[in-house]
């Protein structure tokens, strides 16, 4: 498994991380088996959020981590805060600190390696966020900070206030969710793909040495379903099968490797509860797609060039 320098922070994170949103569906024994399978496959990065299953996902992961065959300090634990029950986002100092403390208790750990702000709060006061981050860092509860689902100007607004480098932006990215790629390719055009939905987030992240953490790497639409093995996408699946044979691997690994081939210290967050599947996805960390194969997958997914 290839490791990346997470956001130029010095944290050595596996190129594929395990997303834990659905771990609440597992009993303790199967949760332990899942994270151990991930670890055996070279994954050292585990992504959670306080909102997942109302906090239960953090609890189940924390209990599994305690009984796992590897030590907590041998892996990187990430969680996210900022989505407040009651249909709102909250980046106030009081809420960030209280939410992180609650997460630490559920996780059963003294610190997290990375803390992300989950979705942009329209009422964000950057100086207040900076105070929260500094307090949590000084208390030894958080090593590094980042954001999720934020555009470049939101990152800039926050970064000018916080003294620590924001290391990651977790964004939806897959072969069937390519808007941040399409916009760059369709520069100076008038078609739908030339519309700038994301504020040059791909280029911004590279310039500012932020890791893009790709969530829903096998989904199409907004949780509409997975594209792998889906009869709605015959060309894409045929190409995935062809390249899986070429690289002597599996289709899940090829789909993840397409994301990892995009320049930058990027990362795939694979949310699965199946130990066999996370092992398949982890194989992407050892693959570097040929440039033509990357473009052929992009075309097979329904994209084009001007």
Backbone torsions as a table, in degrees:
resi	resn	phi	psi	omega
1	UNK	NA	123.3	175.9
2	UNK	-73.0	138.4	175.1
3	UNK	-103.7	155.0	176.9
4	UNK	-118.8	158.8	171.8
5	UNK	-87.4	101.9	-172.2
6	UNK	-62.2	106.4	177.4
7	UNK	55.7	31.0	-179.8
8	UNK	62.1	25.3	-176.1
9	UNK	-88.3	-15.9	-172.8
10	UNK	93.4	-9.6	174.6
11	UNK	-77.0	123.1	-179.4
12	UNK	-91.3	104.2	-173.9
13	UNK	-111.7	142.4	176.3
14	UNK	-61.8	143.7	-178.5
15	UNK	-63.8	-24.4	173.2
16	UNK	-113.8	129.2	175.9
17	UNK	-114.6	159.3	178.0
18	UNK	-96.7	121.2	174.8
19	UNK	-87.4	136.8	-168.9
20	UNK	-113.2	22.1	-175.9
21	UNK	-59.5	-35.8	-174.4
22	UNK	-105.6	12.4	-178.2
23	UNK	-66.2	-15.3	178.8
24	UNK	-65.6	-15.4	179.4
25	UNK	-80.8	-6.5	-177.5
26	UNK	-101.6	148.2	170.4
27	UNK	-79.7	175.0	-172.9
28	UNK	-59.9	-45.2	-177.4
29	UNK	-59.8	-44.6	-178.9
30	UNK	-73.9	-29.7	176.0
31	UNK	-66.0	-42.3	176.5
32	UNK	-61.9	-44.3	-179.7
33	UNK	-61.4	-38.1	-179.5
34	UNK	-64.3	-50.6	-175.9
35	UNK	-72.0	-28.8	176.2
36	UNK	-71.4	-37.3	175.8
37	UNK	-62.8	-42.2	177.3
38	UNK	-60.2	-47.4	-178.5
39	UNK	-63.5	-41.5	178.6
40	UNK	-63.0	-25.2	-179.8
41	UNK	-87.9	2.9	177.9
42	UNK	99.2	3.6	179.8
43	UNK	-83.3	126.4	177.6
44	UNK	-120.8	11.3	-172.7
45	UNK	-124.2	124.1	-176.5
46	UNK	-124.7	122.1	-173.2
47	UNK	-108.8	127.9	179.8
48	UNK	-134.2	-176.1	174.5
49	UNK	-160.0	148.1	-178.0
50	UNK	-65.5	-23.5	-176.6
51	UNK	-81.8	-17.2	-176.7
52	UNK	-65.5	117.8	-179.2
53	UNK	54.0	32.9	178.5
54	UNK	63.6	25.6	-179.6
55	UNK	102.0	-14.3	-177.3
56	UNK	-65.4	-34.0	179.2
57	UNK	-61.5	-40.7	176.6
58	UNK	-63.5	-41.6	179.7
59	UNK	-61.9	-46.5	-177.6
60	UNK	-67.6	-41.9	176.7
61	UNK	-62.4	-44.6	-178.7
62	UNK	-59.4	-42.6	178.9
63	UNK	-66.9	-39.5	179.0
64	UNK	-66.5	-40.2	179.6
65	UNK	-61.7	-38.5	-179.8
66	UNK	-62.6	-34.7	-176.9
67	UNK	-100.9	5.1	-179.7
68	UNK	-73.0	161.9	-178.1
69	UNK	-78.4	-10.8	177.6
70	UNK	-108.0	161.7	-176.8
71	UNK	-87.5	152.0	178.3
72	UNK	-57.3	-40.2	-176.3
73	UNK	-73.2	-6.3	177.7
74	UNK	-86.9	-6.4	-176.7
75	UNK	-130.1	168.3	177.4
76	UNK	-108.9	127.4	-178.4
77	UNK	-112.6	127.3	179.2
78	UNK	-122.1	141.3	169.9
79	UNK	-138.2	170.5	-176.7
80	UNK	-131.9	144.9	176.9
81	UNK	-135.5	167.2	174.9
82	UNK	125.0	-18.6	174.2
83	UNK	-92.0	113.8	-172.7
84	UNK	-100.0	133.1	175.1
85	UNK	-52.6	134.4	-176.5
86	UNK	112.6	16.9	175.6
87	UNK	59.9	56.0	172.5
88	UNK	-157.2	164.5	173.9
89	UNK	-107.8	150.5	-174.3
90	UNK	-146.2	109.9	176.9
91	UNK	-108.0	24.2	177.7
92	UNK	-68.8	153.2	179.6
93	UNK	-56.4	-47.2	-177.7
94	UNK	-60.2	-42.7	-176.1
95	UNK	-72.9	-42.2	179.0
96	UNK	-57.3	-47.0	-177.9
97	UNK	-66.7	-45.5	-178.7
98	UNK	-66.6	-37.7	179.8
99	UNK	-67.4	-41.9	179.2
100	UNK	-66.2	-41.3	178.2
101	UNK	-61.6	-38.7	177.7
102	UNK	-66.3	-38.4	177.8
103	UNK	-64.1	-43.6	179.4
104	UNK	-59.3	-39.9	179.2
105	UNK	-64.9	-44.0	179.4
106	UNK	-67.0	-38.5	-179.4
107	UNK	-74.2	-21.6	-178.6
108	UNK	70.8	32.6	-179.6
109	UNK	-126.7	162.3	-179.9
110	UNK	-87.7	-21.7	-178.0
111	UNK	-154.3	160.3	167.8
112	UNK	-114.5	151.3	-178.5
113	UNK	-76.8	-37.0	176.8
114	UNK	-138.6	140.8	175.3
115	UNK	-123.1	125.5	177.4
116	UNK	-110.8	145.2	169.7
117	UNK	-84.2	122.9	-160.0
118	UNK	-71.3	-49.0	177.7
119	UNK	-143.8	150.1	-172.1
120	UNK	-61.7	128.5	175.0
121	UNK	-91.8	116.9	-179.0
122	UNK	-62.7	-18.5	-179.5
123	UNK	-100.3	15.6	-176.3
124	UNK	-60.5	133.3	170.2
125	UNK	-111.2	105.1	-174.0
126	UNK	-54.0	-39.0	-179.3
127	UNK	-64.5	-33.2	179.0
128	UNK	-71.2	-39.2	175.5
129	UNK	-62.2	-42.1	179.5
130	UNK	-59.5	-41.1	178.4
131	UNK	-62.5	-41.5	179.3
132	UNK	-64.8	-45.7	-179.3
133	UNK	-61.9	-44.4	-179.4
134	UNK	-62.8	-42.1	179.6
135	UNK	-63.3	-45.3	-178.7
136	UNK	-66.1	-38.0	178.0
137	UNK	-68.8	-43.9	-179.9
138	UNK	-64.8	-29.8	177.6
139	UNK	-82.2	-1.7	178.4
140	UNK	75.0	21.1	-176.1
141	UNK	-94.8	-20.2	179.2
142	UNK	-139.8	132.9	178.9
143	UNK	-89.0	-44.7	-177.0
144	UNK	-138.1	159.7	-175.7
145	UNK	-129.6	155.9	176.4
146	UNK	-161.3	-165.6	-177.6
147	UNK	-134.5	175.0	177.2
148	UNK	-144.9	135.9	177.3
149	UNK	60.5	36.4	-179.4
150	UNK	-110.9	147.3	175.2
151	UNK	-89.3	167.5	-174.9
152	UNK	-57.1	-40.2	-179.1
153	UNK	-68.7	-33.1	175.0
154	UNK	-65.2	-39.5	176.5
155	UNK	-64.5	-45.3	180.0
156	UNK	-60.6	-42.8	-179.7
157	UNK	-60.3	-41.9	179.1
158	UNK	-73.1	-42.8	-175.3
159	UNK	-63.9	-31.0	179.8
160	UNK	-68.2	-14.2	-179.6
161	UNK	-103.0	-36.5	-175.9
162	UNK	-87.4	136.8	-176.4
163	UNK	-78.5	-17.6	-179.5
164	UNK	-94.0	148.2	179.9
165	UNK	-69.9	129.9	176.2
166	UNK	-78.1	120.4	-165.4
167	UNK	-93.5	-19.5	-173.1
168	UNK	-150.5	153.4	171.0
169	UNK	-133.3	115.0	-178.7
170	UNK	-89.4	120.3	-171.6
171	UNK	-136.8	151.3	175.5
172	UNK	-72.8	127.3	-179.4
173	UNK	-155.7	128.0	176.6
174	UNK	-161.9	177.2	176.2
175	UNK	-61.1	-21.8	178.2
176	UNK	-111.6	18.6	175.1
177	UNK	-148.0	79.1	-166.7
178	UNK	-115.5	21.9	-174.1
179	UNK	-54.7	-41.2	-177.5
180	UNK	-68.5	-25.0	175.4
181	UNK	-82.3	-44.7	-176.6
182	UNK	-56.6	-44.2	-175.3
183	UNK	-58.1	-43.8	-179.8
184	UNK	-65.2	-40.9	-179.2
185	UNK	-67.6	-34.8	-175.0
186	UNK	-97.5	26.0	175.2
187	UNK	-56.5	138.9	177.1
188	UNK	70.0	22.7	177.5
189	UNK	-113.7	174.3	-178.6
190	UNK	-120.0	8.9	-179.0
191	UNK	-83.6	173.8	-176.4
192	UNK	-60.4	-34.8	-176.8
193	UNK	-71.8	-13.1	178.9
194	UNK	-83.0	-6.5	-179.5
195	UNK	-71.4	130.8	-176.8
196	UNK	-88.8	96.5	179.1
197	UNK	-87.9	-23.5	-166.8
198	UNK	-117.6	1.6	176.4
199	UNK	68.4	43.0	179.4
200	UNK	53.4	39.2	-173.8
201	UNK	-64.9	-30.2	179.5
202	UNK	-66.1	-50.0	179.7
203	UNK	-67.9	-39.8	179.0
204	UNK	-59.3	-44.4	-177.6
205	UNK	-63.6	-38.9	177.5
206	UNK	-66.2	-45.2	-179.3
207	UNK	-61.6	-36.3	-175.5
208	UNK	-100.9	11.7	175.2
209	UNK	53.1	48.3	173.7
210	UNK	-106.3	132.7	175.5
211	UNK	-75.1	130.0	169.6
212	UNK	-87.6	119.0	175.8
213	UNK	-97.0	110.8	-174.5
214	UNK	-82.1	113.0	174.3
215	UNK	-97.3	157.8	-173.7
216	UNK	51.0	54.4	-175.7
217	UNK	-71.4	-7.1	179.5
218	UNK	-123.5	12.3	-177.2
219	UNK	-98.5	153.7	167.8
220	UNK	-117.0	149.5	-176.8
221	UNK	65.7	-159.7	176.2
222	UNK	-101.1	88.4	-178.2
223	UNK	61.2	31.9	178.3
224	UNK	-74.5	-23.7	-179.0
225	UNK	145.5	176.2	179.3
226	UNK	-90.5	148.2	179.1
227	UNK	-91.0	-21.1	-179.1
228	UNK	-70.9	125.7	-178.8
229	UNK	74.5	9.7	-177.8
230	UNK	-92.4	125.0	-176.8
231	UNK	-65.0	-13.3	176.4
232	UNK	-69.3	-17.3	-173.8
233	UNK	-127.9	64.6	-175.6
234	UNK	-64.4	-40.9	-178.5
235	UNK	-64.4	-43.5	-179.3
236	UNK	-64.3	-45.2	-178.4
237	UNK	-68.4	-34.0	176.0
238	UNK	-64.1	-41.4	179.2
239	UNK	-68.3	-39.5	176.7
240	UNK	-60.3	-43.3	178.8
241	UNK	-64.3	-43.4	179.8
242	UNK	-59.8	-45.5	-177.6
243	UNK	-75.5	-29.0	174.2
244	UNK	-61.0	-39.9	176.5
245	UNK	-67.0	-42.9	-178.3
246	UNK	-60.9	-42.0	-176.6
247	UNK	-95.5	7.0	178.1
248	UNK	54.9	50.8	-178.0
249	UNK	-144.6	-151.8	-176.3
250	UNK	-124.2	165.5	-174.4
251	UNK	-66.3	-33.5	178.3
252	UNK	-62.6	-41.6	180.0
253	UNK	-65.8	-39.0	179.9
254	UNK	-65.3	-44.1	179.6
255	UNK	-62.1	-38.4	178.0
256	UNK	-72.7	-37.3	179.9
257	UNK	-64.2	-29.3	176.3
258	UNK	-60.1	-41.5	177.6
259	UNK	-66.1	-45.3	-176.3
260	UNK	-69.0	-17.5	178.5
261	UNK	-76.5	-18.3	177.2
262	UNK	-66.2	125.8	-174.3
263	UNK	-55.8	144.8	-177.3
264	UNK	120.2	163.6	179.0
265	UNK	-84.1	69.5	-174.7
266	UNK	-93.3	166.4	-171.4
267	UNK	-144.2	143.3	175.5
268	UNK	-102.2	126.9	175.5
269	UNK	-103.9	104.2	-175.5
270	UNK	-95.2	112.3	-179.5
271	UNK	-94.8	98.8	179.5
272	UNK	-142.3	154.6	176.4
273	UNK	-109.2	7.9	-177.6
274	UNK	-105.9	121.0	-177.5
275	UNK	-60.9	-38.1	-179.1
276	UNK	-67.0	-36.2	-177.1
277	UNK	-72.7	-39.1	179.9
278	UNK	-65.7	-32.3	176.1
279	UNK	-65.7	-37.2	177.7
280	UNK	-65.7	-46.3	-179.3
281	UNK	-63.6	-37.9	-177.9
282	UNK	-59.0	-25.3	179.5
283	UNK	-61.6	-20.3	178.4
284	UNK	-60.5	-27.2	-178.3
285	UNK	-65.4	-13.5	180.0
286	UNK	-108.1	9.3	-175.4
287	UNK	-115.4	134.6	168.1
288	UNK	-122.1	108.2	-177.4
289	UNK	-65.6	141.3	169.3
290	UNK	-61.6	146.9	-177.5
291	UNK	-57.0	-41.3	179.4
292	UNK	-66.3	-37.0	177.6
293	UNK	-64.5	-37.1	177.6
294	UNK	-62.2	-47.2	179.7
295	UNK	-66.6	-37.1	179.5
296	UNK	-63.1	-38.2	175.5
297	UNK	-66.4	-40.4	178.4
298	UNK	-60.3	-42.4	177.6
299	UNK	-67.4	-43.1	-177.9
300	UNK	-63.9	-24.3	178.0
301	UNK	-80.0	-1.4	176.4
302	UNK	103.7	10.8	-180.0
303	UNK	-94.7	171.2	179.5
304	UNK	-147.1	177.9	172.8
305	UNK	-114.4	150.7	178.4
306	UNK	-61.4	NA	NA
